[in-house]
């Protein structure tokens, strides 16, 4: 004789199957947590996310006498004492099925639905479940007992005896399935017997197969379904990410947000989808929405990039205190995050802590020297500390990396008279774009202000007059100055092929070798440079620089 039996109204079961079909369910489930019930929802076995659980998205049908809602009504109507009595009866009954939380899987098929409808017409009124009590084997319990006694919660279990553990241990879902938790398949594979019952107590077994699939899905098959679903979801997630980023790049943020929300529906506890929607919301000027998403992302995973971007959102709301907290937290997680460093440096400038800001800018530049605006921010801090030469050098470096704001500062603050001369050359070139004399004058004016524009002018001259070899030196030396070492080497090599004894060419090539950490080649060029007699001040200045290096070489580490 079976240990447990339970009954459901057959029309309720039919309603559940209809609901499952309507919301797109492939499976239905037999669940034991606080009660025992059949269950369907629109996400099937996956954790529910993306929208609120409601009667529209799920349905549960409890076994007769095992409905928690009925039990709660007893408490409301008859008081706590009556509830306690009924609760004990309720649990004793449910425990005959299993004291553990269980989720058994079943295929939801058209054949099963048609059969249920047929049985209702034939006068059958109930579904009956019979089975033996479902529990772990003694061997499994002993293995689990040893794991908890020696695991992360050993302090909690140190005074628990084997007898107490065996009597009281219950396996529970971390989040109730009916509240949105995953429908994890149990490991029991119990033998469950389902039968139709009519008013005369005549019993007819449900079939084992419907639509050529087994009614009950065993643990191994359920795990395979989950594994295949994860692969499919991961591929879909990546495709959604690509689509979202495409629209984000096109500045179509509303469309991008829709794809990121679909990513959330697939993996609601994946922090990255929340992070991406936060970024899109920030770009779409929804700062408060971005803060909400970043905060949710951080709750799911404490990630330095999210802290940094939340700090930027706080700054947009002029919340300097929370911005500083987030930047400090980001840099605890990743001390080498240049984005966090430069933003903390910028924030320190805002609060006029210029000296400390330079420390952050120094490290950011060391990590990512290609970013022109990092030099620009450091230049501003230096200027406010009255280090004008240091500021001018940093503005030049920022300009050499194409940062136009630095070009404007050099124009307006450090070389205010140059602009009128540049304007004159611009007017000449507007009439004759190929006037190489004007191009050369403008290039020389822009060398210290807008080096990239100067290089464009030098290149235009070479294009017009390829035999003007002097321009190779001018362009090569400027390329060296702004760190374009490969292009500098090409120009200076070409120049030295034509003028192999050029003092300025040999010196520049030597300094280029020093810049690229090739000191032995640099010394060779320097020694060749000082063999020749200087003919003008420019050559003498270069030779003085060479002598200074040779007489005072830097100490090796």
Secondary structure, DSSP 8 states (H G I E B T S, - for coil): --SEEEEEEHHHHHHHHHHHHHTT-SEEEEEESSSEEEEEETTTTS---SS---TTTEEEEE-TT--HHHHHHHHHHH-HHHHHHHHHHHHHHHHHH-SS-EEEEEE--HHHHHHHHHHHHTTEEEEEEEE------HHHHHHHHHHHHHSTTHHHHTT--HHHHHHH-----SS-GGGT------S-----EEEEEETT--EEE--SEETTEESEE-HHHHHHHHHHHHHHHHHHHHHHHHHHHHHHHTT-HHHHHHHHHHHHHH-TT-HHHHHHHHHHHHHTT-HHHHHHHHHHHHHH---HHHHHHHHHHHHHTT-HHHHHHHHHHHHHH-TT-HHHHHHHHHHHHHTT-HHHHHHHHHHHHHH-TT-HHHHHHHHHHHHHTT-HHHHHHHHHHHHHTT-HHHHHHIIIII-TTHHHHHHHHHHHHHH-TT-HHHHHHHHHHHTTT-HHHHHHHHHHHHHH-TT-THHHHHHHHHHHHTT-HHHHHHHHHHHHHH-TT-HHHHHHHHHHHHHTT-HHHHHHHHHHHTTS---SHHHHHHHHHHHHHHHS-----
